[in-house]
Amino acid sequence: MRLENNQKKRRTKWWVALGATVTILAGASLGALSAYNWSPEETIEGLFGTSIQQSFTQKNHEERNIDEDVKEITRTESNEETEEPSAPEDGADDSQTAYPDEPERTPETMEEPIYIKGVLIANKQYPLPTDYAPGEDPEARAAYDEMQAAAAEAGQSLVAFSTFRSYEYQTELYNRYVEQHGQEEADRFSARPGYSEHQTGLGFDIGAEDQEEHWASDSFKDTKEAKWLAENAHQFGFILRYPAGKEHITGYQYESWHFRYLGEELATEIYNSGLTLEEYLGI
Ligand SMILES: [Zn+2]
C-alpha cells in the first residue's frame, strides 16, 4: 500500500510538473503572440513588417543618392513618403562645403564663370552665372564617345544619361527635391541652381545600358561598368568627381556615376594623386 501510494504520489508529482511546464510554455507563447497583438494578418505584419520596412529604407537610402538628376524612374512616390532624412554619416564638419550664409558671389551677381588654374569650377563656393549656358561641351562629348567605344570593346555598355543642364532646368529639379526631402537633405545630393557642375557642360552622368534601375543610384557602384569607369575614365579625360568618403571636401555624397571632363593630362594627374578636384586646386 505504502509503495503503491508512493508510486501514485510520484506519478502525481510528475503529472503536476508536466502540467505546470505545459502551462508555463503555453503562457509564454500566448504572451509572445499578444506582444504582436496577434491576429493572422497582424502576426504576418509583426514578424515581417520590420524587415520589409528595412528593405524599403535601404532602397530609399540608395535612391536618395541621385545627384542633380533626372532619373525619376529610380524614385517612386510611395518610397518618397516613407523616407526619413538622415544625419550626416561621418559627422564631419561640412562648413567648408556647405553653401555660405553670406556668399561673396551668387549666380545672380556672377558675370563670368570662375577658372582656377585654368579649370572651370562649379561647386558650393563657386557658382555660375544664371545665364551661363554653353550646352554640352563638344570636346567632352568626343572624349566620352571614345571612352564608350573603348568600354564596348572591353564588354561594357555605357550610356551618358545626363550631361548639360540649364539653370532653369536645375531650378525645377532642385525645388522638387526640396519639396520632397527638405532643403538640408536635398543639398547633399542635388546642387542648387547655378551651382551644378552639369551647367558647365562638362559633367557627365554615366550608367550601364538597359540598367536604368542603377542610374544615378548608389547601387551603380557595384556594377562592372562602374568599376571599369573608376579604373579607366581618366585615360579619356574624366575624373570621378565625388568620391566615397570625400563629402566633407566636395560637398556631395559619393556619386559613382558622375564624371567631370578635364582632359586626359589633368584627369590622369588628378587620378594618380588620389585627390579630389578641390584638393588638387587647393580651394
Ligand atoms: Zn551628375
Residues whose N, C-alpha, C, O or C-beta is under 5 A from the ligand:
A	BS01	ZN	D67 E68 D205 H258
